Amino acid sequence: MSSTDAGTHQGFTAEERAAMKDHAQALKKASARRGTAAEKAAEAERDVLAKIAEMQDSDRIMAERVHAVVTAAAPALAPKLWYGMPSYALDGKIVCFFQCAEKFKARYATLGFSDQAKLDDGPMWAAGFALTEVTPEVEERIAALVKQAVA
């Protein structure tokens, strides 16, 4: 949220409002879905792939690789949209997500983990990782993190 130097609240940014709108639309669409669990899961994955396809080149390339790595490393995670971004859930609860750089005008994309991820490492651990490129080494690290998150 934005604030002025005097500390007064100015409301949500346009990017934050757009993310909330995307989330509301996804919830509405999910509640309207009919069919078997497998059909709903397939439709949710199609939604994720369609959202990835809409992204700018560098974000799209990274999101495609992240999607491939996450779904291969942790097949129990179900792809779904979360605030308009690709995410992966276990038993309906978000475990990890990809946030593109372009949407929030950031200099890097983010691979984030929720409190559902089992990444605990003492009294402090990372829950988000900046991504500027998804190399084979980065893919290995993502796979290891995702496996640990659902272990």
C-alpha positions as CSV (number, residue, x, y, z in Angstrom):
1,M,0.0,0.0,0.0
2,S,1.1,3.5,-0.7
3,S,1.6,6.3,1.9
4,T,2.9,9.8,1.8
5,D,5.9,11.2,3.6
6,A,3.6,12.3,6.4
7,G,2.4,8.7,6.8
8,T,-1.2,9.1,5.6
9,H,-2.7,6.2,3.7
10,Q,-3.3,6.7,0.0
11,G,-4.8,3.3,-0.8
12,F,-3.8,0.4,-2.9
13,T,-1.6,0.8,-6.0
14,A,-3.1,0.1,-9.5
15,E,-1.1,-3.1,-9.6
16,E,-2.4,-4.2,-6.2
17,R,-6.0,-3.4,-7.2
18,A,-5.6,-5.4,-10.4
19,A,-4.2,-8.4,-8.5
20,M,-7.2,-8.3,-6.1
21,K,-9.6,-8.1,-9.1
22,D,-7.9,-11.1,-10.7
23,H,-8.3,-13.0,-7.5
24,A,-12.0,-12.2,-7.2
25,Q,-12.6,-13.3,-10.8
26,A,-10.7,-16.5,-10.2
27,L,-12.8,-17.2,-7.1
28,K,-16.0,-16.5,-9.0
29,K,-14.9,-18.8,-11.9
30,A,-13.9,-21.6,-9.5
31,S,-17.2,-21.5,-7.7
32,A,-19.1,-21.7,-11.0
33,R,-17.2,-24.7,-12.2
34,R,-19.1,-27.9,-12.6
35,G,-17.8,-31.4,-13.3
36,T,-15.6,-33.9,-11.7
37,A,-12.5,-33.1,-9.7
38,A,-10.3,-34.1,-12.6
39,E,-12.2,-31.8,-14.9
40,K,-11.9,-28.9,-12.5
41,A,-8.2,-29.6,-12.0
42,A,-7.6,-29.7,-15.8
43,E,-9.5,-26.4,-16.2
44,A,-7.5,-24.8,-13.4
45,E,-4.2,-25.9,-15.1
46,R,-5.5,-24.5,-18.5
47,D,-6.2,-21.2,-16.7
48,V,-2.6,-21.1,-15.3
49,L,-1.1,-21.9,-18.7
50,A,-3.3,-19.2,-20.4
51,K,-2.1,-16.7,-17.8
52,I,1.5,-17.7,-18.4
53,A,1.0,-17.3,-22.2
54,E,-0.2,-13.7,-21.6
55,M,3.0,-12.7,-19.8
56,Q,5.8,-10.6,-21.4
57,D,8.7,-12.6,-22.9
58,S,11.2,-12.9,-20.0
59,D,8.4,-13.5,-17.4
60,R,6.7,-16.0,-19.7
61,I,9.9,-18.0,-20.3
62,M,10.6,-18.1,-16.6
63,A,7.0,-19.0,-15.6
64,E,6.9,-21.8,-18.2
65,R,10.1,-23.3,-16.7
66,V,8.9,-22.8,-13.1
67,H,5.6,-24.5,-14.0
68,A,7.4,-27.5,-15.7
69,V,9.8,-27.9,-12.7
70,V,7.1,-27.6,-10.0
71,T,4.7,-30.0,-11.7
72,A,7.5,-32.5,-12.3
73,A,9.1,-32.2,-8.8
74,A,5.8,-32.3,-6.9
75,P,3.0,-33.9,-8.8
76,A,0.7,-33.6,-5.7
77,L,0.6,-29.9,-6.2
78,A,-2.3,-28.6,-8.2
79,P,-1.8,-25.6,-10.4
80,K,-4.3,-22.8,-9.9
81,L,-4.4,-19.0,-10.3
82,W,-3.9,-17.0,-7.1
83,Y,-4.3,-13.2,-7.3
84,G,-3.9,-13.6,-11.1
85,M,-0.6,-15.4,-10.8
86,P,0.4,-19.1,-11.3
87,S,0.4,-20.9,-8.0
88,Y,0.5,-24.5,-6.8
89,A,-1.7,-25.9,-4.0
90,L,-1.8,-29.0,-1.8
91,D,-5.3,-29.9,-0.6
92,G,-6.6,-26.5,-1.8
93,K,-3.9,-24.5,0.1
94,I,-1.3,-22.5,-1.8
95,V,2.2,-23.8,-1.2
96,C,4.2,-21.8,-3.8
97,F,3.6,-19.2,-6.5
98,F,5.2,-17.3,-9.3
99,Q,4.9,-13.5,-9.5
100,C,6.0,-11.9,-12.7
101,A,8.2,-8.8,-12.7
102,E,6.2,-6.9,-15.3
103,K,2.9,-6.8,-13.5
104,F,4.3,-5.2,-10.4
105,K,7.0,-3.2,-12.2
106,A,9.7,-5.0,-10.3
107,R,13.2,-5.7,-11.6
108,Y,12.9,-9.4,-11.0
109,A,10.2,-12.1,-10.9
110,T,9.5,-13.9,-7.6
111,L,9.1,-17.6,-6.6
112,G,7.4,-17.4,-3.3
113,F,6.3,-19.9,-0.7
114,S,3.4,-19.7,1.7
115,D,3.3,-20.7,5.4
116,Q,2.1,-24.1,4.1
117,A,5.5,-24.8,2.7
118,K,7.7,-26.9,5.0
119,L,10.9,-24.9,4.4
120,D,11.5,-24.3,8.1
121,D,15.2,-23.9,8.9
122,G,15.6,-22.8,12.5
123,P,14.1,-19.5,13.7
124,M,14.5,-17.9,10.2
125,W,14.3,-19.0,6.6
126,A,13.6,-17.6,3.1
127,A,10.1,-17.6,1.8
128,G,10.7,-15.8,-1.4
129,F,13.3,-15.9,-4.1
130,A,14.2,-13.4,-6.8
131,L,14.4,-14.8,-10.3
132,T,16.1,-13.0,-13.3
133,E,16.7,-16.2,-15.3
134,V,15.8,-19.9,-14.9
135,T,19.0,-21.8,-15.7
136,P,19.6,-25.5,-15.2
137,E,21.1,-24.8,-11.8
138,V,18.1,-22.6,-10.8
139,E,15.8,-25.4,-11.9
140,E,17.6,-27.9,-9.6
141,R,17.2,-25.5,-6.7
142,I,13.5,-24.9,-7.4
143,A,12.9,-28.7,-7.6
144,A,14.7,-29.2,-4.3
145,L,12.8,-26.4,-2.6
146,V,9.4,-27.6,-3.9
147,K,10.1,-31.2,-2.8
148,Q,11.1,-29.9,0.6
149,A,8.0,-27.7,0.8
150,V,5.6,-30.7,0.3
151,A,7.7,-33.2,2.3
